[in-house]
Amino acid sequence: MDPQLLANLTRLGPVKVDHGMRGLKLTGANSSRILDMQKRSETEAQKGETKRNHIQAPSLSDALTRLREVKDERTLEGLAGGYNLDSGVLRELGRTVNVPTPDETTARTAVDEDGAEVVLKTVRLARGVPLRCQP
């Protein structure tokens, strides 16, 4: 290890990193509430009924992927309506949620343990979905 680097890091001390998690403290009450919300969400998904502005993870991934192609407000509203979301909610989700994107340039073929041929791609996270439509 570089002694000069180590000395500089020691001199700097701990660094505070803000990951946008303001005010999130997991206490017993909070974790119980989060688990209850997850249970309700799973029950909703099994019954096939979703409330307005509630979306399951697979649908969210699909919606955010399709959101990349949105070019105008009318299309945004149609897409949001298809997922039972307000267009503002979908716009905010697209702005703040990471979307996994397969990088086609990294595609390679491999053989799994069963001898089947599989295509592997690196996934990169696009920070939010750029919206090209005007609000």
ABEGO torsion letter per residue (X at the ends): XBAAAAAAAAAAEBBBBBAGABGBBBBAAAAAAAAAAAAAAAAAAAAGBBBBGBBBAAAAAAAAAAAAABABAAAAAAAAAAAGBBAAAAAAAAAABBBBBBBAAABBBBBBAAGBBBBBBBBBBBBEBBBABBX
